[in-house]
Amino acid sequence: MRTVIKLLLSQGVTGQTYTLSGWVRSVRISKGIAFIVINDGSNLGGIQVVTEQDSPAFREISRISTGCSLRICGSLVTSPSAGQERELRAETITVVGSSDEDYPLQKKRHSFEYLRDIAHLRPRSNTFGAVFRMRSRLAQAIHLFFSDNNFLYVHTPIITASDCEGAGELFRVSTLDAASPPLFNDQPDFSQDFFGRKTGLTVSGQLEGELFALAFSDIYTFGPTFRAENSNTPRHAAEFWMIEPEMAFADLTDDADLAEKFIRYLCRFALEECSEDMAFFDKQIEHGLLERIRKVAEADFVRMEYGEAIERLQKSAASFSYPVEWGLDLQTEHERYITEQIVGGPAFILNYPRDIKAFYMRGNSDGRTVAAMDLLVPKVGEIIGGSQREERLDLLIARMAELGIAREPLWWYLDSRRWGSCPHAGFGLGFERLVMYLTGMENIRDVIPFPRTPRHAEF
């Protein structure tokens, strides 16, 4: 039976025999002794395997090269050299899958750009091994957090007829003949399509999540979302994952409280449960990462009105590329200045102007703002965005009419305000941006296994 390398190093008994399988990171022969480093993905460094010239295992050395897969049986022994406490002394080595001299991941360090072109192999590198272990552990932590806080997990639809954000940046889902679709008034006749209407890939599960919150009180969604936005920035991808909790009988304060508790939990989880990979990121990707994440986990989360944020930015001596005026949205440079220079830690910005926010956000009594909030953190600015939802049917209908949003496609959403409506609130956190924040990685393409960006969907 195969033993996982991570468990072998932490729980294995010195002197006992174990069978390992993995991929060769390096092989070196010195004075009749072969040193092979193999990794099965379970930890950062893998394990060193040693075999001497008079051992039957040594006969396979000529067939072993970087990248090949091996099955090794041997005894766990104390390592006499620095680097790791224990190693495996091989008794038998079997080459499971060979690797030729063209294997792309040799000893030299490769750029992230190069590794994106070989996304089918980059998980075997140290950096991406650490990234995708972190991604996996964080996904598990997210489910654990919401389960421990009695939230129901809801799978909202991937194919949808509604555009939650109202931006129209949906990927269309259709079975109509692209070359010669049926027409009505010179436009494709979607009534003859598979679903009988125009549909697309979802940009958010929020609206459907609200329906479940109005039955189960506290729910969350965690799934893939899509945006047909022709953007090539390091922060945007066409396919990404979103975490979206929704709480019934909750207001904006409750929403911010949950967001603060959630981010603290994830920061602490990364530091405590992913310590080996976090140490790697601190050393190789962003010096000071551990301290940055620790400060957020322990910080006071400041809460500041949007109007106050604008005033403090205007009074600062900073020179910004984008204007700072009441009524304009905050840009990343403004958000980072607030959290890094004004506050010196995480900060919530509350109650934004209604004209720059979505139709579903609850209008405040001043008639100028809505109950929206963004959580800003050092280095990236906004990491969470949320709001209290407009639960009053008449005001929701009026807001939709004001923005030219048709009522008929959202009849089901309006129905939720007719029967048993109540105050409710929620937020969204982009999973890839969370992984970027906690690892120090600078490009969203490097924290998702197979990134989907304009003109890139090779794998």
Sequence and secondary structure as in RCSB ss.txt:
>XXXX:A:sequence
MRTVIKLLLSQGVTGQTYTLSGWVRSVRISKGIAFIVINDGSNLGGIQVVTEQDSPAFREISRISTGCSLRICGS
LVTSPSAGQERELRAETITVVGSSDEDYPLQKKRHSFEYLRDIAHLRPRSNTFGAVFRMRSRLAQAIHLFFSDNN
FLYVHTPIITASDCEGAGELFRVSTLDAASPPLFNDQPDFSQDFFGRKTGLTVSGQLEGELFALAFSDIYTFGPT
FRAENSNTPRHAAEFWMIEPEMAFADLTDDADLAEKFIRYLCRFALEECSEDMAFFDKQIEHGLLERIRKVAEAD
FVRMEYGEAIERLQKSAASFSYPVEWGLDLQTEHERYITEQIVGGPAFILNYPRDIKAFYMRGNSDGRTVAAMDL
LVPKVGEIIGGSQREERLDLLIARMAELGIAREPLWWYLDSRRWGSCPHAGFGLGFERLVMYLTGMENIRDVIPF
PRTPRHAEF
>XXXX:A:secstr
 B  HHHHHHH  TT EEEEEEEEEEEEEETTEEEEEEE SSSSS EEEEEETTSGGGGGGGG  TT EEEEEEE
EEE SSTT SEEEEEEEEEEEE   TT S  SS   HHHHHTTTTTGGGSHHHHHHHHHHHHHHHHHHHHHHHTT
 EE    SEES  TTSS    EE  S SSS  EETTEE GGGSTTSS EEE S SHHHHHHHHHHHSEEEEEEEE
E      STT  SEEEEEEEEEES  HHHHHHHHHHHHHHHHHHHHHHSHHHHHHHHHHT TTHHHHHHHHHHS 
 EEEEHHHHHHHHHHS    SS   TTS   HHHHHHIIIIISSS EEEEEEEGGGS TTB B TTSSEEEEEEE
EETTTEEEEEEEEB   HHHHHHHHHHHT  SGGGHHHHHHHHSS   EEEEEEEHHHHHHHHH    GGGSSSS
  BTTB   
